[in-house]
Amino acid sequence: EGSRLHAARVETYGEGAALTQARGGGTNLPQHSPEDHHAPNPASDYAANHFEMDGAGALRLVLQHGRGFMERLWPGLSRSLGSITWAVPHQASGLALEAILDALGWPAERAIRTIDTLGNCVAASIPLTLHEGIASGKIRRGDKCVLFGTGAGLSFGGIVLTY
């Protein structure tokens, strides 16, 4: 069997919208005055235009919905990795990664971990972690992997593939 995409899923839970956000910018709260694009918008301040995150709240929501998401992505993933060789997770923090793996009943030794060497690479963490798994020789041709992460919204995304 060659490389193959087996499953893909994305879900968003709107109750988590305020947990990770940049309130300003765009048309909701532009940085510049709508009447004079050269003047700052007095309703827009420094804090409104920078990323804000309630990390503990986001992790609670991830743990609340994560098992259901994984089960819908690939039946059985809410309890174990089963026939999947490697987990390639988004890694916002080491504590969050460990909490998620524990909640899913997945052994840490089957997750490619890069948070300790690369830090939080935001959206690049999954492709960088996949590359590290391949470059290190852990992930080999024919291995089935689950790639998954969370993002603002609060959103979940995941794929199951054979490398």
C-alpha positions in Angstrom: 0.0 0.0 0.0 1.4 3.4 -1.0 1.0 6.8 0.7 -2.7 7.6 1.2 -5.1 10.0 3.0 -7.6 7.9 4.9 -9.6 10.5 6.7 -9.8 14.3 7.3 -12.0 16.3 9.6 -12.4 19.9 10.9 -14.8 21.1 13.6 -15.2 24.5 15.3 -16.8 25.2 18.7 -18.0 28.7 18.7 -18.2 28.9 22.5 -14.4 29.0 22.4 -14.2 32.1 20.1 -13.2 34.5 22.9 -10.5 32.1 24.3 -8.0 32.8 21.4 -8.5 36.0 19.5 -7.2 39.3 18.1 -10.2 41.6 18.6 -8.9 44.4 16.3 -8.2 44.7 12.6 -10.3 43.7 9.6 -13.7 45.4 9.3 -14.8 44.7 12.9 -12.3 47.1 14.6 -10.1 48.7 12.0 -6.7 50.1 13.1 -7.4 53.3 11.2 -10.3 55.7 11.2 -13.0 54.8 8.7 -13.2 58.5 7.7 -9.5 59.1 7.4 -7.3 56.1 6.6 -4.2 58.1 7.7 -5.5 58.7 11.2 -5.6 56.0 14.0 -9.0 54.7 15.0 -9.6 56.0 18.6 -11.7 52.9 19.3 -8.8 50.6 18.4 -6.0 50.3 21.0 -2.8 48.3 21.3 -4.4 45.4 23.2 -7.2 45.1 20.6 -4.7 44.5 17.8 -2.6 41.8 19.5 -3.3 38.1 20.1 -5.0 37.2 23.4 -5.3 33.7 24.8 -6.9 32.1 27.8 -4.7 29.1 27.7 -6.3 27.3 30.6 -9.8 27.9 29.2 -8.7 26.7 25.7 -7.2 23.5 27.1 -10.4 22.8 29.1 -12.4 23.1 25.9 -10.0 20.9 24.0 -10.2 18.3 26.7 -14.0 18.6 26.7 -14.4 18.1 23.0 -11.2 16.3 22.0 -12.3 12.7 22.5 -15.5 13.2 20.5 -13.6 14.9 17.7 -11.0 12.0 17.5 -13.8 9.4 17.5 -15.5 11.2 14.6 -12.1 11.5 12.7 -11.3 7.8 13.1 -13.3 5.3 15.2 -11.4 4.1 18.2 -9.0 7.1 18.4 -10.9 8.5 21.5 -9.5 5.5 23.5 -6.2 4.4 21.9 -4.0 4.8 18.8 -4.9 1.3 17.7 -3.4 0.5 14.3 -1.9 4.1 14.0 1.9 4.0 14.4 2.5 7.7 15.1 0.7 10.7 16.4 1.9 14.0 15.0 0.3 16.7 17.2 0.2 20.5 17.2 2.3 21.5 20.2 1.4 24.7 21.9 2.9 23.6 25.2 4.4 20.5 26.8 1.8 20.5 29.5 -1.1 20.7 27.1 0.4 18.0 24.9 0.8 15.6 27.8 -2.8 16.4 29.0 -4.2 15.6 25.6 -2.3 12.4 25.1 -3.3 11.3 28.6 -7.0 12.1 28.0 -7.0 10.1 24.8 -5.1 7.1 26.4 -2.3 7.5 23.8 1.3 6.5 24.9 3.7 9.4 24.8 6.3 7.3 23.1 4.1 7.1 20.0 3.8 10.8 19.7 6.5 12.8 17.8 7.5 15.5 20.3 9.2 18.7 19.2 8.0 21.3 21.7 11.2 20.9 23.7 13.5 21.7 20.8 11.3 23.9 18.5 9.0 25.6 21.0 5.5 26.6 19.9 5.7 27.1 16.2 2.0 27.9 15.9 0.6 26.7 12.5 4.0 25.4 11.4 4.2 22.9 14.3 2.4 20.0 12.6 4.4 20.1 9.3 7.7 20.7 11.2 6.9 17.8 13.6 6.0 15.5 10.6 9.3 16.5 9.0 11.2 15.8 12.2 9.6 12.4 12.5 10.6 11.5 9.0 14.1 13.0 9.1 14.8 11.2 12.4 13.8 7.8 10.9 10.9 7.3 13.3 8.2 7.7 10.7 8.8 5.3 7.8 7.1 4.5 4.6 3.9 2.6 5.2 3.4 3.9 8.7 -0.1 5.1 9.5 -0.1 8.5 11.3 -2.6 10.9 12.8 -1.9 14.6 12.4 -4.0 16.8 14.6 -4.2 20.3 16.1 -6.3 23.0 17.5 -6.6 26.7 16.6 -8.6 29.8 17.3 -12.3 29.5 17.2 -11.9 27.0 19.0 -11.2 24.7 16.0 -9.9 21.1 15.7 -8.4 19.6 12.6 -7.0 16.2 11.9 -6.1 13.7 9.2 -5.1 10.1 9.2 -2.7 9.1 6.5 -0.3 6.4 5.5 3.2 7.9 4.8 
